[in-house]
């Protein structure tokens, strides 16, 4: 299943990633959230890894720790009993790019209830 990134009824960014990549979706929703700055910081770090300017990059957010290397990355839940997710860094980068595109779009306005 491909990643599906969307905004919910409240306008918050959400991720549907499928069972195998569920931790990726949770990381995006709870740690990157709606922050374009944080997303850009992660993308810049991954670019540095790809270019060989750094060997490792680590980020601990609200609920997960991401440790990224040039070819592989690991998302570790800080509170849940779920197993770590190890994925290709290129896949993580693509997910972050897609998430960034979603964040660049304006959230739909909430409709006020009809009276």
C-alpha positions in Angstrom: 0.0 0.0 0.0 1.3 3.4 -0.9 1.4 6.2 1.6 -1.6 8.4 1.8 -1.2 11.8 3.4 -4.3 14.0 3.9 -5.9 16.5 6.2 -8.7 15.4 8.5 -11.9 17.3 9.1 -10.1 19.5 11.6 -7.4 20.4 9.1 -4.7 18.4 10.8 -2.2 16.4 8.7 -2.7 12.6 8.8 -0.9 9.6 7.4 -2.3 6.3 6.3 0.7 4.1 5.6 -0.4 0.5 5.9 0.4 -2.0 8.5 4.1 -2.4 7.6 4.9 1.3 7.8 2.5 2.3 10.6 5.3 3.6 12.7 6.3 6.0 9.8 2.8 7.5 9.8 2.8 7.8 13.6 6.2 9.5 13.5 5.0 12.0 10.9 1.8 12.8 12.7 3.2 13.0 16.2 6.7 14.3 15.8 6.8 16.3 12.5 3.1 17.3 12.9 2.3 20.4 10.9 5.8 21.9 11.2 7.2 22.8 7.8 10.4 24.0 9.6 10.9 20.6 11.3 10.2 18.8 8.1 12.7 21.0 6.2 15.3 20.4 8.9 14.9 16.6 8.6 15.1 16.8 4.8 18.3 19.0 5.0 19.8 16.4 7.3 19.0 13.6 5.0 20.5 15.5 2.1 23.7 16.0 4.2 23.8 12.2 4.8 23.4 11.5 1.1 26.2 13.9 0.2 28.5 12.5 2.8 28.7 15.7 4.9 27.6 13.7 8.0 27.5 10.1 9.0 24.4 10.0 11.2 21.6 12.2 12.2 19.3 11.7 15.2 16.1 13.5 16.2 14.0 12.8 19.2 10.5 14.2 19.0 7.3 13.8 21.0 6.9 10.1 20.7 9.8 8.7 18.5 13.5 8.8 17.9 14.7 8.8 14.3 18.2 7.7 13.7 19.2 8.2 10.0 22.3 7.0 8.1 23.1 7.3 4.5 21.3 4.1 3.4 19.1 3.0 6.3 17.0 4.8 9.0 15.4 3.6 12.2 12.3 4.9 13.9 12.0 3.9 17.5 8.9 4.5 19.6 9.6 6.1 22.9 6.5 4.9 24.7 4.8 2.2 22.8 5.8 -1.5 22.8 6.0 -1.6 19.0 9.1 -2.9 17.2 11.4 -0.4 15.6 10.9 0.4 12.0 14.0 0.1 9.8 13.5 1.5 6.3 15.7 2.8 3.4 16.6 6.4 4.0 15.5 7.1 0.4 12.0 5.9 1.4 12.0 8.1 4.5 13.1 11.1 2.4 10.3 10.5 -0.1 7.7 10.3 2.7 9.0 13.6 4.2 8.9 15.2 0.8 5.3 14.1 0.3 4.5 15.3 3.9 6.1 18.6 3.1 3.9 19.0 0.0 0.8 18.4 2.2 2.0 20.9 4.8 2.5 23.5 2.0 -1.2 23.3 1.1 -3.6 25.4 3.0 -5.8 23.5 5.4 -9.5 23.6 4.4 -11.5 26.1 6.4 -13.7 24.5 9.0 -17.4 25.0 8.3 -19.4 26.4 11.1 -22.5 24.2 12.0 -25.7 25.2 10.3 -28.1 26.9 12.5 
